[in-house]
Amino acid sequence: MPLFDCHPLHGRAPPAPDPGLQIARRQGLDLSPVDARDPTALRWLCACLWPQDRERRQRFDQAAAIVARQAWPLAQADDGVAAIERWLDAVQADEAGRRLQPVVFDSWVLTYFGVDDLAAHVACLLARSHPHGRWVHWVG
């Protein structure tokens, strides 16, 4: 299980990790999704890497190979904040009735958010977390 340094928001400490954590479903969301099975798209993404950064290139190649083998759903959205809100509202339980704990992973996308969109994104994650008896795990 990967471990990350956590920085609780607004004094809310995250719960202890569940050793039985399993990924129930995935949903990719991007304003301009890239098909990892498209060699032209991969060459373009690779061109965005610094040429001398061999470690990053190795991680890129490994990640691209994993994504190309999987059939994870990927959706295009013009409004990322609204799309994440809808997704979080829809994540309730799996087919076995187990309550799901959503994980939102956003990396570089936050640099593209304006001040208002970033504030709305953070407010969305906080509002849909602890008050509903569950946590939204945010990895950014």
Long-range contacts (C-beta under 8 A, 24 or more apart in sequence): 4-139, 9-122, 9-126, 9-138, 10-126, 12-129, 12-130, 14-135, 14-137, 15-135, 24-94, 24-98, 24-100, 25-94, 26-72, 26-73, 27-72, 27-73, 27-74, 27-75, 27-87, 28-72, 28-73, 28-74, 28-75, 29-74, 29-75, 29-77, 29-80, 29-83, 29-84, 29-87, 30-74, 30-75, 30-76, 30-77, 30-109, 31-76, 31-77, 31-78, 31-80, 31-109, 31-112, 32-76, 33-74, 33-75, 33-76, 36-64, 36-67, 36-68, 37-68, 80-109, 80-113, 80-117, 80-121, 81-113, 81-117, 81-120, 81-121, 81-124, 84-121, 84-124, 84-125, 85-124, 85-128, 88-124, 88-125, 88-128, 88-136, 89-128, 99-134, 100-134, 101-134, 101-135, 101-136, 101-137, 102-134, 102-136, 102-137, 103-136, 103-137, 103-138, 103-139, 104-136, 104-137, 104-138, 104-139, 104-140, 105-139, 105-140, 106-138, 106-139, 106-140, 107-140, 110-140
